[in-house]
């Protein structure tokens, strides 16, 4: 092969690499802009529906508070700083409880899904049980959980983990099965075992499903934390919100609901931004979500 041909081939390779890098950057920018636009649109829609529901149902302004009322309570009222401090203290407890449930549930779901992928017998025995337990309301488990673990940290972890575990398990297990059979055969041909196929093929192929599980787990973990606080621990927003209602402190009640909902929306969309960015950089279509 002549030197001129080699130089031309090298130049073509450099051009292709540069074009691929540019395509990746453009895909990443599009994914980021799409995620941000979705977040802004979701926030605007929630505000419109919220205010529209108050007007449509002609609810009493003493009980039902709108976006302007919550903004005034948290930002412009003379005691807004004290209001924010009270809500923030309760929110911090709820988010701590939600993080515990999120980590416990997602780690547990990932570990069980890996076991299912490596052992079809275990999957056949346990997956129907997981699907059955998924349909049982958590509030039905609550008395037993409280009886076993008490009214402290472990109850929060178990209840939050249960809310996250079963939906995430089904989604991640499905994602691990989406790996290309041809790619799995290539690993086997080169002498790789089940663990190698899992690491090299199944895990990368399951990324869209894994991110879908994470997105579902964020609001699920917060819901689990609120439920655990309401039923067991009595702390955080879940524990205090009924007290606000009983004392007719409707500003505090609405502000607490709005703040925890806003945090849930922000975290959900933050995961979506990370998901779209990672999938775009890996050459996967961000819209193909499990």
Secondary structure, DSSP 8 states (H G I E B T S, - for coil): --HHHHHHHHHHHHHHHHHHHHHHHHHHHHHHHHHHHHHHHHHHHHHHHHHHHHHHTT--TTT---HHHHHIIIIISTTHHHHHHHHHHHHHHHHHHHHHHHHHHHHHHHHHHHHHHH-HHHHHHHHHHHHHHHTS-HHHHHHHHHHHH-SSHHHHHHHHHHHHHHHHHHHHHHHHTTS-HHHHHHHHHTT--HHHHIIIIIHHHTHHHHHHHHHHHHHHHHHHHHHHIIIII--HHHHHHHHHHHTT-HHHHHHHHHHHHHHHHHHHHHHHHHHHHHHHHTT--TT---
